[in-house]
Amino acid sequence: MLEKSITVGNVNLKNRLVMAPVALEKSDAGKVSEKLLSYYDERTQGGHIGLVVMEHSFVRTDGRASKNQLSVSSDTDIAGLSRLAKTIHKNGSLAIMQISHTGGAVKEGVTDEEAISPSEQANPLGALGQGTIQSSRAMSQQDIDSIIRSFTDAALRVKEAGFDGCELHSAHGYLLNQFYSPLTNKRTDAYCGNDLSGRIRLHLQIIQSVRDAVGKDFLLSMHFGGCDYTEGGSSIEDAVAAAVEFEKAGLHLLDMSGGMCFFLRPGHTENGYFSDLSKAVKQAVSIPVIVAGGVTSRDDAEDLLAKDCADLIGVGRPISQNADWAKTAMAGA
């Protein structure tokens, strides 16, 4: 099943293998470097990967996750990003750029700018050993409007650079995920944390703004940390209801992962450890769904597809650690 083609939006993918994003730290202070180009060139040669989801890249400097995280925050980034898109395309794979803002998950020492968050709530990532988290202030409506513009501007840069689409990052405790999770959203206004419609209001506004800017054919995905797997956090039922609304708003693809638990699921290391989440969402929407996490072999991928847990399978660390992983897997080894 992994070799079967699939249509996403108006685009046809040659197979269902997705190169999942891994934070590489190979940029040059945000700019595309030769080291980064070489990395993606090596792993996409032969066109064995249907879709590459690029590592998350910051839409604004106050939302960068690390010093060498890739940037989509400036028009000066476009030339380098264009080289990156061309490198992947010449090897026969399609590519979408994941765009993000850390919000209240920014680590101390990464930026001198003030951190923002939905409601100044302490971010759980600090407790997971993800570094010392900077304190943040609650966002005003003006801040929210500005964030919508920043994501929209970044998406336009991604399109101008020649990528096939972009993916909004709402997972792993970053800004959009902070609005979605009741653990970090304690607002009482229209974005209120005690109501799902309030928790996804910003997501829907960004989807609409980006869709208006890039047009209906440019692929639009979301990396969605649909469940926190934590008491008092977001649930699979929340994710299903939210996913339905995201599809209505104009998403072409949903890339499922964890929420405030980061890309980990406590106590789980099995193949597709987010597959209960992805399967529930897949049953509720008509757009394709990606699942990753714990997939280390082609057999793992085939098993998840056979069980109807997802439409596409993301493989991150095995591909990052072995440039020939996709070639070997798609040869049936």
N, C-alpha and C positions, 0 to 999 in steps of 0.2 A: 504493500500500500504506500510505502514511503516514496516510491518512484512515480506515483500517479500525479498528474498535473491537477491544478486547482485554480479557479478564478477568484481573485480578490478585487472587489470593485470592478473596474474595467480592465484589469491586468491579469494575464495568465502566468502563473508560476509553473515552471517545468516539473517541480517535485515538491514534496512537503517537508523538506529539511530546511530548518531555519538556523542560521548562525546567530545564537543568542548574544546579547550584549554583555561584555565583560569590561570593567573599568581598567584600562590598560596603563594609564599614566605615561603614555608615549608621545604626547604632544609636546610642543615647545612653548610652555606657558600659555597654552590654549590654542596655539596655531598648529596646523597640520605639519608634521615633520616627515623627513625621509624615513625614519624608523617606523612611523605609523603607516605610511604608504606601503612599505615593504611587508609589514605584518599582514595587512589585508590582501595584498597581492599574492603572497604565498598561500594563504588559506582559501582563496577563491579560484585559483588556477584550475582549469579544467571544467569550470562551471558546474561542479557537483552540488553546490548549495543553491537551492531555489531562491531563498531570500536572506539577505544580510540585514539584521537590525543593528545599526551602529550603536556604539557605546553612548551612554547619556551625556549630553553636552549642554552647558549652561546657557540660558537665554539672557541672563543679566549677571554682571560681575558680583552683585551682592548675593547671588544664589549659586555660586560655584562650590563644588564639593571638595575640590583639592586644587593645588597649585598647577598641576599638569593635566587637569580635566580639559577635554576639548571644548572649544567655544563656538557658539552660533550667535553671539551677542552683538556682533558688529559687522557692518558691511565689508570691513577689511578681511573678514574671515572667508568670504565667498570664494576667492580665487583658490585658496588651499582646499576648501571643501569640494570645489569642482574637480580638482586633481584626484581627490579621493573617490568621488563618484565615478569618474572615468576609469580609474584603475579597476574598480569592481566590475563595471559594465563590460570592459574589454575581455574579462575572463568569463563572461556569460551568466553572471548572477545579477539579480535586482537588489536594490538597497533602499532602506528607509532610515532616516536619522531620528534618533530618540532625543527629545529636547526636555530639559528639566530646570527646576529651581529648587534649591535645598530648603528654603524657608527656614523654619525653626530647627533644622537639623544641621546647620552649618557648624563646622568644627572651629574651635578657637585657633587663630593664627592663619587661617586660610584667606580671610579678607578683613580689611580694616573698616568695612562698611557695616552699618547697623543691620542686624538680622531681623526679619519679619516672620510672623506666624499668624495663624488664625486667632489665637487667644492666649498667647504667652504661656501656654501649658508646657511643662517640661517634656522634652522629646524622649521617648523610650529607647532610642538608639544608643544613648549614653550608657544605659544599663546593659546593653548588649555588647559592650566593649568596642564601640565604633568611634572612640575618641572622646575628648572633652567637648561637650556641645555648648556653643555660645548662647548666652541669654538673648531673648528676642522680645520685640514689642508686638502687640496686637495690631493687625492691619486695619486701616480706615477704609472707607469706600473708595477714596481716592487711590489708595494703595492697590486695592483690588482692580480698579479700572486700569491702572498702570500695568499690572501683571498680565491682564488680558491682552493689552497692546504688545507687551514684550513677547509673549508666546506667539502672537500673530506675526509680528515682525520677524521672529526667528524662523517660523514656518515659511515665510516668503523667501528668506535667504536660502533655506534648504531647497526650495523649488528652483530658485535662480541658479543654484550650484549644480543642478541636474539630477538630484536624487528622485527616486520614484514616489516618495512620500515621506511623511514624518510621523513620529509616534510620541504622543504626549505621555510624560512620565508621571503616573499617579500610583506609585508603589514605594515600598521600602522606607516609608517614613518621611518622604520628601513633601514639598509644599502642597501639591494637589491632594496627596494622600492624607496630609494633616487635616485638610478640610473634610475629607470623607470619613475619617475615623472618629468615633465618639470619644476615644481616649485623648485626642488632642484638640478637638473642636468643641469648645465650650461657649461659643457665641450664642447670642440671643436675638440677633437681627434676622434678616432674610437668608443668611447663610448659617442658620442655627444648627447646633450639633445634636439636638434632641429630635430631629426630624430628618429623614433621608432626603426629602426634597431640598432642604436647606443645605445638607452636606454635599450634594452633587450640583448645586446651583452654579458654582464657579466652573465646574467641568463643562456643563452644558453651554455656558456663556463662551468659554474658550473654544469649544467645538464649533459653535455657530460663527464666531468671529474668524477663526481660521478657515472654515469652509467658505465663507463669503470672500475671503481674500485670495485663496489659492484655487478656487473653482471646484466643481463637482467631481472631476476625474482624478485629481491628485490624491494618492492614497493617504488616508488618515486613520491611524491606529492609536490605541491607548495601551500602555503598560499598566495594568490595573491590579493593584494589591487589594483584591476584593475581600479578603478575610484576614483579620488580625490573629486568629487562632489564640486569642487571649480573652479572659473573662472581662466583660464590659466593652469589648472592642467590636469591630465590624464583623458581620456574620456572612455565611454563604448565602443566606436568604437575602441579606442586604445587597450582595453582589449581583444576584440574579435580577432583582428589581432595578438596580442601577444600570446594569448592562442593557436591559430592554430600552431604557430611556436614552442611553448613549447611542444605540443603533438608530433610534428614531431621529436623533439630532444630526446624524450624518457620518458616524464612524463606519469604516469599511472592515475593521479588524480589531479583535481584542486579544491582547497578549497577557495571559493571567499569571499572577505571582502572589507573593505574600505582602502584607501591609506592614504594620508596626513590628512584625517579627522579622523584618528585613527579607532577604531572599532565602531564609531558613525556616524550617518548621520544626519546633522543638520536639525531640523524640522520634523524628522521622528522617530516614536517609534512603528509603526505598525508591525504586524507579517511579518517576512522576509523582513526587510527594505532594504536589498541588492538584492532582488529577480529580479529587473529589470536587474541588472548586471549579475546575475547568469543565468537567462533565456537566455539572449542574447549570452552568452558564450556557454551554453549547446547546443544551436541550431547550433553552428559553429564547435563543436568538437565531436569526438566519444568516448572520455574517460569520465568517470563519473565526475559529478560536485557536490560539497557540497555547501550548503548555510546555514548560521546561522544569528542570529540577530533578536531579538524580539520574538523568539519562546518560548512560555511558557507552551504549552499544546500539547497533542497528536493531537487534532483537528487542531491546527496551523500547525503541521508537515504534516498531511494528506492533508490539503488544499494546501500547497505549492507543494506537490508531484502531486496532482490531476491537478494542473494548469501547470504542466511540467516546474516548475521553477528550479528544481534541481533533481538529482538522489538520493542524500542522504541529511539528515537534521541534522545540528549541533545544539546541545543544550549545552550551557555553564553554565551560572549563575544559572538557575533553578536546574541543577544537582549538582553544587557545594554547593548550599544552602540546598539541600534536598537529602540525600544519597539514599532515596527510590524512587526518581522521575522516574527513568527508569523502575523499577519494576512495579510501579503503572500505568505508561503510556502504557507499553507493555501488561498489563493485561486488557487494554481497558477502564480504569477509566478516 
